[in-house]
Amino acid sequence: MCEVNVYLSKDGSDKVVMEDVDIVRPRVGSIDLENIFGERLEIKARIKEMSLVNRRILLVEDPKTKEDQ
């Protein structure tokens, strides 16, 4: 199994936004996530770092879209 947990880095800490993510779809100004249970989430962020060995994707808010939230 190759699922990852996705975190959002905000205010100096990392918070889990979704676990067991199977699909990551980058969009303009956002990222779509889908986990193995079919749950979906769109988050206005960009990928900062991916560590597949550690099953971790770190996102940061995209300042270009922050005012749209």
C-alpha positions in Angstrom: 0.0 0.0 0.0 1.3 3.4 -0.9 -1.1 5.8 0.6 0.2 9.0 2.2 -0.9 11.5 4.8 -1.2 15.1 3.7 -0.3 18.0 6.0 -0.8 21.7 5.8 2.0 23.9 7.2 0.5 26.9 8.9 1.7 29.3 11.6 4.8 27.2 12.3 3.1 23.8 12.7 1.9 21.0 10.4 -1.7 19.8 10.7 -3.0 16.6 9.1 -5.7 17.6 6.5 -6.3 14.1 5.1 -5.0 10.5 5.8 -4.6 7.6 3.5 -4.5 9.7 0.4 -4.4 7.8 -2.9 -4.9 10.5 -5.5 -3.3 14.0 -5.6 -4.5 16.3 -8.5 -2.8 19.7 -8.9 -5.0 22.4 -10.2 -4.4 26.1 -10.8 -4.4 27.6 -7.3 -5.5 24.4 -5.5 -4.9 20.7 -5.0 -7.6 18.0 -5.1 -7.1 15.1 -2.7 -8.9 11.8 -2.6 -8.3 9.0 -0.1 -8.9 5.2 -0.3 -12.3 5.6 1.2 -13.5 7.9 -1.6 -13.4 11.1 0.5 -12.4 14.2 -1.4 -11.0 17.5 -0.5 -10.0 20.6 -2.4 -7.5 22.8 -0.6 -6.1 26.1 -1.8 -2.4 25.3 -1.4 0.7 24.2 -3.2 3.0 21.3 -2.6 6.1 22.2 -0.6 7.6 18.8 0.0 6.9 15.1 -0.8 8.5 12.2 1.1 7.0 9.0 -0.2 9.3 6.9 1.9 7.8 8.6 5.0 4.3 8.6 3.4 4.0 12.4 3.8 3.1 15.3 1.6 3.5 18.8 3.0 1.4 21.6 1.6 1.6 25.4 2.2 -1.0 28.0 1.6 -0.6 29.6 -1.8 -0.4 33.3 -1.2 -1.9 34.0 -4.7 -5.1 32.3 -3.6 -5.2 33.0 0.1 -7.5 36.0 -0.3 -10.0 33.7 -2.1 -10.5 31.5 0.9 
